[in-house]
Amino acid sequence: MEIVIEELAKSIVALFIIVDPIGNVPIFMGLTSNMSREERRKTFETAIIISFVLLNLFALAGQSILSIFNISIHSFKIAGGLLLFIISMKILLHGMWEEKHLSSRSIGVVPIAFPLLVGPGAITLTIVNIQTAGVLVTVISVIIVLLITWLILRAIEPINSFLGETGSVVISRLMAVFIAAIAIEFIASGVRFML
């Protein structure tokens, strides 16, 4: 039981760092700036539902997809680690994501759900978690992280005011360092098993 709790805690922390809802607050505010509170609420609810479906789809079917293409989980760890590392370097060197203005109808799906909440890093992590921690731990960690993300999105206006532009940049870059560390762990773990 203690091992399960430890695996669950690690999964939650890693997924929360990669999803990074706090660091993305200014982006979410910018993408929904022309919406009413009700439209913003519906947009964020759509984003959370789509994120839940995507993460669980990749968590549960990811191994089958890898098998079809004859890709080992270790190769996927290395590839996912490289992608995570590139994402972290982009954030560290260039700052936040830049997205063109999209209609409020589709914004909850693209870019909020994908790729901002569920990007390559989150997808890689859920596939790896299924292999290392099991289905139950992975699904529970997805539910908990998306619940926390939903609560953050419901309180987005005060959080954005509290953080300010400088605070958001600092948090975003700090999260990028953690993402880079997770990326290195993925790569090292994959390489160890392939040697």
Summary of the structure (lengths in Angstrom):
residues: 195
radius of gyration: 16.7
end to end distance: 32.3
largest distance: 54.9
contacts: 638
relative contact order: 0.22
helix: 83%
strand: 0%
